Amino acid sequence: MPSAVPSTTPTQVTPTPVRGTDAYVLVGERLWLDFVNSDDATHARGEARRDAVETFDGFVSWLSAARVLDEERATAMLRRAQQQPTGSSAALHEARRLRNVLRALAERGDAPQERATQTAISEINRILGRSAGSRRVEPRSDGGFVRNFVTAGDVFAGLMIPIIESAADALVSGELQRVRKCADPRCSRVFYDGSRNGKRRWCDMKTCGNRAKAARHRKKVSG
């Protein structure tokens, strides 16, 4: 009896599930600042520091949590990454490089002539200049809505567009003067200070703010 011939049908790989919004700390008040903070995505929750953009799957998961991608598009993007690993790898590399540029803008870009500002403007214009596609408002599975940028051509090229547009809005509206770095020296997060008096100090009162209050209390008690 002839032996069975092994199937040549390729194995279907299931994309990594997309994490929910509560899987990440989003305290920047602006999309581009939350992206800058993605290099420390869960540290404030008592977990080990983790870079959300360490892998392409992680990048897509973060974009979904930040409501840049809905679940359907996120899943489709993960499947496309399996089909085009070179393209997804290049997109991940660019995202990480642009994050460094945006961090420099957030930390040192409040003066128009700052090198960080000029570099960021150059990168922002480069990304916006190559964006070809359409912007649409689409319903989310949770009943809300999301604004999507649908690229024409390279599907990976549009992933950074909403983040870059958020940074561009900050430059145009003069918001950089209100961008702060958390006052906790152990925290690298940045945020937009929308308080009335402009004196917000902590990225999140539940974590860094409470740690500072506890430290002051201990110092007061110890005399």
N, C-alpha and C positions, 0 to 999 in steps of 0.2 A: 504493500500500500504506500503510495507516494506521501512523503512528508509534507506538512502544510507549509505554504509559502508565507513568510512574514509579510504583514501589511506594510505598504509603502506610503500610506496616508500620513502626512505630517501631524504630529501631536499638537492639539490646540492648547495654547498656554493661556490660562486665565489671568487677566491683568490684576495687579495688586489692588485691593479694595481702597476706595478713597476715604480718607479720614473725615470726620465731622468737624464742624467749626470749633467745638470745645477741645479738640486735640492740640490746638496751638494757642499761644498767648498773642493776642492781637490788641495791643494797647497804644499803638502809634497815633491813632485818630485819623490817619491818612494812609491810603493804600501803599504809597511808596515808602513811607516810614515803617509800616508793618513788614514790608519786604526787606528793608534794611535789617530789621530785628529778627529776621528768619534764621540768622546764624545762631540764635539762642532761643529756639522756638518753644521750649518747655521748661527752661531752667527755673522759672519763678514758681512752678507747680511742685517743686521739691524733687524733681527728677534730675538725672544727670544731664548736663548741657548737651543739646543735640541740634545739629544743623539740619534744618528742614530741606535744604537744597543740596544735600550731599549726593543724592541720586536723582535721576530724571523722574522716577516714580514719586519720590518725595516732593519734588518741585510741583508736579501736577496735583498731588494731594494738598499741598499748601495753597495752590491757586484755587482749588475747589473750596477749601475752608475759608479763604478770603473772599469768596463769592465772585471770583474772576471767571471761573468755569462752572457750569452746572454739571450735574452728575453724568448726564449723557455725553457731553463733550469731553469730560475728563476721561471717561472710560474709552471713548473713541481715540483720544490722544494716546492713551497707554497702549492700545492695540497698534496704532500706527508706529509707535516707538519700537515695538517688537519687530515690525516689518522693515523699519528704516533706522537701525541702531546708530548709524553714522550721523544721520540728521539730528536725532535726539541728543546724542552726545555733544554735538556742536552747539545745540540750543542750550544745554545745561552749562557748558563752559562759558557761553556768552552771558547767561543769566548771572552766574557767580561773579564774572568780571564787572558787569554793570552794577551789581550790588555793592562792590567796593567803591565804585565811582559815586554812587548815591550816598553811601555812608560818609564819604569825605564831604559831599555837599551838605549833608545834614549837620555835620560836626563843625565845619569850617566855612560854609558857603554863604554867610549872611552879608558879605561885602561883594558887590558886583565885580570888582577887580581881583578877587581871590582866585588863585590858580584852580582850586577845587571847583569854583563856580564856572570858570571858563571851560574846564574839562567836561563838566557835566552838561553844559549847554551844547558843546560839540557832539557829545554822545547822544543826547536827546534829539538833536536835529538829524543826526545820522539815522537813528532808528525811525523817527517819524517820516523822514524823507523816503525811506524804502517801503513804508507800509502801503500795501495795496489790498483793498478789501472793502467790506461794508460793516457798518455798525448797526446792531439791531437790539431791540428790547424783546426778551423772550421770557415766557413763564418758567418758574422753577417748580420742581416736584413738591416743594413744601407750601406752595400757594403764593409765594412771593415772585419777584421778577429780577432778572439779571440783564445787564447790558453786555452784549457779546460783540467782540470784533472778529469777524469771519474773514480770514485771509483768502486772497486769490493767488493760488500757486502753492508755495511752501507753507505747509500747515503749521510748522514750528515757528515761523517768522513772527506770527502775531501774538505769541504768548506773553511777551514783555510789553506790548503796546499799552494796555490799560495802566500798568505800573509807570511806564515812562510818561504817559499823559498826566498822571497824578503828580509826578515831579514837575512837569512843565507848568501845571496849574499853580503849584506852589511858587514857582519863580515869577509867573505873570501877576499873581495876586499879592505878592510881597509877603508871603507867609513865612519865609525863612527866618525872619526876626523873632518868630514865635516858636521855632523849633528848639527843643531842649534835649540835653542828655541827662539821664537819670542821675540824681545827686548821690545815689549809693555807689561808692567807688568799685564795688564788686559787680555792678550791673553796667552793661554796655548799651542798653536800649535807649532809643531816641523817641521823641513824641512831639506832637503839636500841642502847644499850650493854649487852649481855648478859654482859660479862666478869665474872669472879668479884670482882675488886677495883674494878670500876666506873671504870677509868681508860683505857679505849680512847679514842684521840685521832683516828684517821684513818677516813674512810669506807671506804677500801680500802687495805690494805698494798701491794698490787701496783702501785698508782698513786701516790696522795698520800703514803703511808707511805714508799715507795721514793724518791720525790723528796726528801723531808725527810732521809732517811738519806744520800743522795748529796750533798745540800747541806752536811750536817754534815761529811762526809768531805772535801769540797773545802776547807771552811774550816779543818779540822784540818791538811791537807796544806800549804795556803798559809801556815800559821803564824799 
